[in-house]
Structure formats: C-alpha cells, structure tokens
Amino acid sequence: MKEYDLIIIGSGPAGYVAALRAGQLGLKTAVVEKAKIGGMCLNWGCIPSKTLIESAKLFDRTLKASTFGIDGIDPKAVTFNWKKAVDRKNRIVTRLVKGVEFLLKRNGVETISGEALLVGRNNVAVGADEYSAKNVIIATGSRPEIGKCGPIDQSKVVEIDQLFDMSEIPEKFAIYGSGGTACETAVMLRLLGKKVTIVSPQQSLLWFLDSSLSKFISDKFSKSGIKVYAQREITKDGEGGVFSDEDFIECDKLINCADRKAVLPERSGVDIELVDGFFKVDEFMRTSAPSVYAIGDVTGQMTAHAGSAQGACAVNHIAGAKTSFDPLKIPINIYLDPEIAAVGLTEEQIKAKGIEFKKGEFPLSVNSKAITEGATEGFVKVLAESKYGEVLGVHIVAPNATDMIAEAVAIMQLEGTLEDVGAVVHAHPTVSETVLEASFKALDKPLHI
Amino acid sequence: MKEYDLIIIGSGPAGYVAALRAGQLGLKTAVVEKAKIGGMCLNWGCIPSKTLIESAKLFDRTLKASTFGIDGIDPKAVTFNWKKAVDRKNRIVTRLVKGVEFLLKRNGVETISGEALLVGRNNVAVGADEYSAKNVIIATGSRPEIGKCGPIDQSKVVEIDQLFDMSEIPEKFAIYGSGGTACETAVMLRLLGKKVTIVSPQQSLLWFLDSSLSKFISDKFSKSGIKVYAQREITKDGEGGVFSDEDFIECDKLINCADRKAVLPERSGVDIELVDGFFKVDEFMRTSAPSVYAIGDVTGQMTAHAGSAQGACAVNHIAGAKTSFDPLKIPINIYLDPEIAAVGLTEEQIKAKGIEFKKGEFPLSVNSKAITEGATEGFVKVLAESKYGEVLGVHIVAPNATDMIAEAVAIMQLEGTLEDVGAVVHAHPTVSETVLEASFKALDKPLHI
C-alpha cells in the first residue's frame, strides 16, 4: 500500500491550495479528484460565472456607449453570442486548470483520479487501490440540493454547471434560490436582456448579509425588471412555465440555485461528527476523527477563499505550526451590477450581541470617481464598536466592491479603528474614498456630504 | 475690516477640504478663489482627465467586444465623438463644483472671489477689500511651467486645461513632459487612435516611481505605438511638426505637460521661505511666517489627496490638535491602461538607504480574475524590511490599481508586516489576490506561481 504524509480528497480551491502548501512544506502529498482538477469553483462555479458576467457587463456597457461619446454602435444591432462567450469561458477554464495541474506537479503533489472512500482514519480507497496517510484532509465541497425545485417536469430544470455549458440559451428563465449564485445568475441573464423571475425560499435575497445590502438588491432587482417572489416555493408545473402558489411564472428553463449541501465522501469504519450536514471542525480544521481534517464548503464555509485559508490552516497544523482561521474576517463577494462585498458583523448581528456601536454610511452618488465612471449606485457602510472605534464590519455596494473589500479586510485583520481608517490617505479620485468618508461619518465628521 | 479665524487662499482639493474641516470645527472661515471653486483638480485636472480617460477606455473596449461574445459592432464604424465626451465632462465638472459650493455653504464657509494678496501675516487683500484672520492657509496650487516647450510657434502649444475644452481635436500630437499628466494624456489620445509622440526631458517617464513601473510603461508605450524621445528637448520649429535635435516629430498640436511649478500668491510685508520654488513647511504645514500655513501643490506635494490630508492636518493644528502628515504614506495614482499605483519607498530608495529588504513580485497573467477580465498585463511588487517584515512599499500595475492601492496604504498606515498581509484573506476571484501572492513570494512561499 502506497504511503503518504497527507492525502487530500478533493482538488477545489480548498483542496488544491492545501496540497500546494503541503508540497511547499515537504509533506509527501496526494490529492484525489473524481472529476476535474480545480473542482466546482474553477470548472463550473466562480470562474465560469465571473467570465460570463464580465461579458454580460460589457454587453450592457456597449449599449450605453453613446453617453460616453462613442458613436457608430446601433444598440438594436448589437447581439450577444452566448456560444462565443462560453467558448471564451472554456478556454479560460482550460488554461487555469492546466495552471493548477502544473503547480501541483511542481510542488511534488501526486494526483489520483477517481472517487475516494475514506477507510478508517488513515486509509483512502480509490477504485481497487488503497493508500495510507498520516493525515487526511476532506475537501469534497458542496452542490445545490437536487430536487428542491418542486414537483415539475425535471427536463425544465438546469443545474448551474449545465447552464454554463449550454451552447445556446432560451429567452425566459426562472431561478430557484435566495443566495449569491441565484442573484449573480439573475443579473447576468438580465444584462443579456433575458426575462428573469426569482423564486426565493427565503424572505430576503442574500438574507445573510447586512439588511442594507439585501434591501439595496431587492430595490435594484425591482428597478431592473427582475421579478422576485419572496418566501415562496415552486408548487406546480405549468404549460410554458411553473407555478408558485397562484402565480404563473413564464419560463423556458428553471435554474436550480437551491442552498448548497455538503458533498460528503463515502466513509467506512470511521465516524465523523456532522452539524447540519456539514463536518464539525475545530479552529485548526480537525474533525472529530483524529488525524482527519475537513476544509472548504464541506465545513459550511461557502467561499473559495475561506476554503483556501482553511486549507493553509490545516496544513500548517499538520506541519506543527498553529495558525488560526477567523470566520469573521472572511470577505463575501457577490458579482452583481454593481458588485456587493462585505466582511465582519452585520448591523443586525451587532445589535443582537448588544454591542454599542457607531455607524457611517456614505453614498457613491457624491463620489467623484464613481461619477466619472457613470456608476453612482451604491454605498459603503462602516460599523465599529463605540469605545475604541474598532471596525467590526464593512458592507459595500459599488461597481468595484469585490476589490475594494480587500482594504476593509486588511483593516479588520490589523484591528484598525475608525481613527486609523481616517488616517489612511485615500487617493483622489477613487471610489475607495467612500470608505474614508463612511468612517469619518461614523466619527460624525464626514467631509463630502 | 472683516475678521476671520481663518482665510484660505485657493479652493482646490487642498483648500476646500481645509475649509470644510475648519467649518466643521467652528472656525470662522473664508476661502478666496480667483477662478473656479474646486481649483485645477476639479475643473481642469484630475476630474476632466479621468472622465475623458473613462470614455477613451470604453471606446477601446467596444472595439474588442467581439472577443467577449458581443456581435454586431463594426469596429470600422465606431467613432469617438470628442465634443460629446467633453460635454459629458462639463456636466460632471459643473455637478461637482456645485457640490463643493454647497458643502462650503453648509459648513459656514464664506467664499471671496478674486485674486488674493497676502499683506503681512494676518491680512488678505482682494481687489479693494482687505480682510484679517488669525491664521492664513495658502493653497494656491501649481501649473505646468509655461514656455518650456522650446522655440516654436506658440499657437501650436496647447495647455492641458485647454485640451479638455477643445470642441474637436486633431489627429497628431506631440506631448512635452515626463510625468503623470504627460503619460495619462498620451494613453488617452492613443486609445482614441491618435498619433502620439512624447518628448521627455527626463531619462525615464515617471522617473520618480519604482524602476519596475517606469520600465513597464516604457515597454507598454512602445508596444502600443506611443513613440518616446527620452532625455530630449524640443529644439526647433518645423512645417507640420517640431524638431527634437535631428528628429522631426509630425504633430498638429504640442501639449505642454512640463513639470509643474508652484503658483505663489502675491505677498507684501511678509517673508516666507521657499525651497526650489515651493513653500517650506514643517510637519504641521506651518511656513516660516508665524500664523501662515501652506498646503497642497504649493508645498511640492503634487497630488490632490496629499493636499487634502495636509489641509486637514493644518486645520487640526490651528484648532489645537496635533495630527501629522507622513509623505511616505501618500499613494500615487496614474490612470493609464492598465493603471499604475504606488505607495511608500521604491526599491531604489530602499537600496540607497542601505536597508536590508525582501521583495516579492507577482504577475497578473496567472491571476484568475484578471484572466476573466481579459486584462492580464501588470504585476504587484511588495517591498519589506528584512527583520520584522514591515511593508515599506507597494507598487502596482493593474487595470484597477488605483483602487487596489487603498489596501496597501492601510497596511502601511497600520505598520503591517508581510505576515500580516499573508493573514488577510483576499476574496477569490479578485485581482487583489496578487497582493497576497506578492507578499507570500517575499516570504518565499508563493502559492500560484
């Protein structure tokens, strides 16, 4: 039986980053992958969606180019070639997958193709082969729950990974879901001029975010013609559509963006504790089974970068270094138009904890860079505890929120206060000045409002 | 004679921010402006240029839209309507100027129109009127040196503020200068398909930046068809152009982007020490004349946000609070394609100081978000001292560098180390991950390369 220091099950952004780190640290490491290196994120999730959203945003922008002084584009003649955009996406995914394969090799990580069965605490079987390892990391990810879309003809249902591989797409979509994928998919399709209806099982879209953000999204979707049925299920099939209670929703396809469930690997001879269907882990990503770690979606942390950070944390622990993983300093990025990003506590969470706090909100509509970009929808909200002013949460709606959040995470990681943010000279003209202004406002002295 | 706590001469981003802060702190404040509220930056500098660059970038992007799956745009039919773009710029400037006027009023700041004469240390004359103030802040800005473009027909020369107000522009430009304005103007005109030649009095464009950035720009300009004559002057006039030594440069207009010189206000009965033509100031922005402060370009700090920060610092000092201004933590943003941003020490400065240092460079070409955007030119370079790993400088070339730099400034302001940056979870997929990777690389453990 071949022996390793570490076997990692799953090669998504949690698993492959753990593998790279393990390779760097000199551990004899193998990664088992049943589908494609890079996992959901790289092959069917984050990267494909961001690539197509980029295309959709440019499509929308070309239609408005005249405002910026660009003549000679007839909006009626401009069309979106889905196939061409998907081909571009495929080229990008292939390039990135090859990149990860190369990195794994260069870091001395072996790749085993197939589905893993965890046998006891130290063995992994793949097909007829069995391998042993001092430690095992489970990084098997998640996927939207199947069959949640209601009692309808299943040929109408499209999984998100299937959508990104269709060679052409129809005109009318229903989307079942309330989270980031549901919203991103809705915005992308709407930018392409499709008819989009969301059936949201939750009361609010993006219900886990600060309510100011979910309210913004609700208003924005309404303005941009995305119909949302909140706190609803799909209850009945229909001709050319589906029903939610009495309401008929016209659609050619129904996209399943139901809440994601952990994809648990098969186990034999080992008990691992679960909480709500996810592996329970401690601060070093150890499961209840000694020598078995879990990282990524399978632990309930549903972002790629949280998985990567957990991967580094787990491998560091295996190698004898204790670095911790703080879920409160993990940014959440949602690629809408404008984008949404957040880190730390929401106002609702702060209130529920009974923390005295200050807040500052600053709109993009008076930010000069946002005005030059013709993209003034959005705001920055900064929350801090009252005594020292330590920043507890930052919530951003802005065209470039997903990059802007990096500053907020850095400030929170370094335990910065509102006064600290006020001392950070923000370049002019930039949209990042709104972070400064929101902090000034929390200190009761905004400049530009 | 009307009496004030504070008179500020000049209403650019240094002066008007100082005025707003003074108003907030309850100082009886007046601001004297000889031209337009908002000064050079708002009326003829940063904002007009960023607005037109935004248009130029979109123009270029529409020409490449097909790559992203957008059909129906004929690049040959797409034209740039300069007049329309300038009209948009004018609307934006008008809106922003009104905004500043409104803010000044709301903060109780009076506005005095006309050219100021500083009389002694506490009086300011404007035309026939004279005003007194406990303190005076000089914020009169700078402008490119006139007459530096050589012995040529002056009707060929266009100042940068004139360019932004022309209702149409010709096809061929020469640009005299080596700094940010010269480069931004060259890139904007080149994106619009114009023929552009730069005559740079300095050996390198952007010579004040880390040499990796100026080298990138030099290569990029060469690839994009911007001809640069380095360490040259314009020596002779010519038919349909100008000469630099033996080289004939075909051009319809020559844009003056010579180094900026301080615009000093008229003074009478007061001596204020100058260094190289700029006011000498201490850490609280005090000049050599008691009760007279100077802020902004007139002190040699040539960015709007440095001026604003100096303005806050000066007013805080006047109001009795000591906050300091650290020129090493002032970002420099240059809006090219891709953008350039930097903060802190360059590698050359670190070497010259004999500091032991680590460095990490990470290219955008392997960053997944940059790949989805189809914008992979650029890199991030992080420099830190060796002992504790404190970050000393960050230098970025990226499509969105001017927003990304905010994180770097925050880290430096909070005296963060490479390990601290490594602990900041950067959202995936974002271009900001390159900051993390460059820091990992400086620590000798990059992940994605």
Interface residues (C-beta under 8 A of the other chain):
Chain A: P13 V17 L20 R21 Q24 C41 L42 C46 I47 K50 T51 E54 S55 L58 F59 R61 T62 A65 S66 T67 F68 G69 I70 D71 G72 I73 D74 A77 V78 T79 F80 N81 W82 K83 K84 A85 V86 D87 R88 I92 R95 L96 G99 L103 T303 A304 H305 A306 S308 A309 T323 K329 I330 P331 I332 N333 A341 V366 S368 K369 I371 T372 E373 G374 N400 T402 D403 M404 I405 A406 E407 V409 A410 I411 Q413 L414 G416 D420 V421 A423 V424 V425 H426 A427 H428 P429 T430 V431 S432 E433 V435 K445 L447 H448 I449
Chain B: P13 V17 L20 R21 Q24 C41 L42 C46 I47 K50 T51 E54 S55 L58 F59 R61 T62 A65 S66 T67 F68 G69 I70 D71 G72 I73 D74 A77 V78 T79 F80 N81 W82 K83 K84 A85 V86 R88 I92 R95 L96 G99 L103 T303 A304 H305 A306 S308 A309 T323 K329 I330 P331 I332 N333 A341 V366 S368 K369 I371 T372 E373 G374 N400 T402 D403 M404 I405 A406 E407 V409 A410 I411 Q413 L414 G416 D420 V421 A423 V424 V425 H426 A427 H428 P429 T430 V431 S432 E433 V435 K445 L447 H448 I449
